[in-house]
Amino acid sequence: MTAELPKFTDHTRTEPAPSTETDGWHRLHVRMIWVDAIQTLLSLTPAVVAVLVFRVEPSLGAMWPMVIVATLGVTGAVGDALRWVFTRYRVTPDYVERRTGVIVRQYRSVRRDRIRSVDTTAKLRHRLAGLRVVEIGAGQRSAAGESAFTLDAVAKADAEVLRRELLWSTDTDGEPAVGVEHINDVPGTADSEVPAAQPTAGPAPAARVFARFRPWWVVYNMFNIWAYLMAAGLLWGAYWLASSFGMDIGGFIDGLADWGALGWGWTIAIGAAVTGAIGAIGLGFVFFTENWKFELSRMRGEKGTLLRTRQGLFQTREVNRDDNRMRGVEIGEPLLWRWMGMADTSIITTGLDTSAMSSASTILPRGPISVARPVAAAVLDVQPSPLEVDLGPHPRAALRRRLMWGTGVAASVVALLAWLALTDVVPWWAVIAGLGIWPVTLWGAWVAYRALGHTICGDYVVVRSGLTSRSTAALQRKAVSTVAIRQSLLQRRLGLATVSAMTAAGWGIYEAPDVDVAEAVPFARAAAPGLLDRYAEPARRPVAAAQHEVG
């Protein structure tokens, strides 16, 4: 059975918020106003320096970047000041409540027993001022796309009190319970690469640590297409900043080498190499600042255990996830970096947004698969690990289906290029070049086929698929609320079927595509015990019995 959706309200209120704190309502911390005032002054500094020091003419053409920076800084500071004036929050025995809004007053509340995560973050300006941003997640998102609600910003001590009050048991005075098993880093995460973790001697510490920050993980986060996008942003920012101060960037670059003598080929190669190097350095810097002192551990909470991650250098972040809501673990391996053994690790859980760039469901920075698998096994705490068992192969008909699709895509591209060549839009050699797509699509079809796999491992159903990112998901069978078996026309001809396990956690649906038709119903029945029993028929009609979708 899946968890009941949290019950909280989100509607406007006509009565004014209380002006005192005698009834339990609290303001955000007043120190936020001073932080915004300093932010306003800093946003005005570049324009002042450009005019007074570098004698830049105060025209709109030369000053527009700094005008934008100053406008954004002032607008943000004024908005934060108004938010401080009109925002109140309080914690009652049953609810966490917030009142806010300048023109339209809003009241929001969330039941405390529906709280599924407490995310504490602090940007550099918050840390310097001793403030924190507390995001209280309850598994439901408003129309504006925000979490249950956010308190920005409260004092560090108040944020700690909120976290303890909402997550930790009262009989431990906010501290994790003593007696929780402690282990060193999971095998593969330590520099020594020890084969197994051993319990520490003496009294049992308060946490079980699965992984800590390893600087060499930066290698897995520097070399990708985002390096060029980051470099483009950095170079553009440097260009308009230097231009605002009257510097001739074009002349500086022209003086570095005799580009005419080098030719277009070397010029493009050098430009690509330098741009890639700048982007890689930028990505490396971002990785260190975001994941500095990263730690993944399991703590004792009020209703069980919590999976906690802590990380960050300039902007710190702590996320506590209720283990009672966890339904499994997923490991993704991007195609172009699979040769490096790169993997993304996240948990399948209810109440957390999986679509965000920095999703709270992510439990490890992008790193080696040799670390991701043992960490995932330790988090699941089952033997054998569902993510390390051998998966059942898929029939060759699944490969033929993908080869047909790859051939169809290549033929469509060639046909389009031929039509463009007939209309003199592109030259005929482009049609010949288009034929080179066919080997690429056939290779992609083979890679996609090799990624297929499925099995049942104890209490978990394990499925694997994906071309651009090979995803292996281990989902608790008791969390499967719906199972469906479907066939397309091509699948019917090839004797294949797709089995879908649906749940209220994670992405909501996890599929085993192109399973042998004779295996589809037995696998579906094993993935969701009891759901298909009343539809089961003798083996002479294995597919006809599976045309039902049970919810």
Order of alpha helices (4+ residues) and beta strands (2+ residues): beta-beta-alpha-alpha-beta-beta-beta-beta-alpha-beta-beta-alpha-beta-alpha-alpha-alpha-alpha-beta-beta-beta-beta-beta-beta-alpha-alpha-alpha-alpha-beta-beta-beta-beta-alpha-beta-beta-alpha
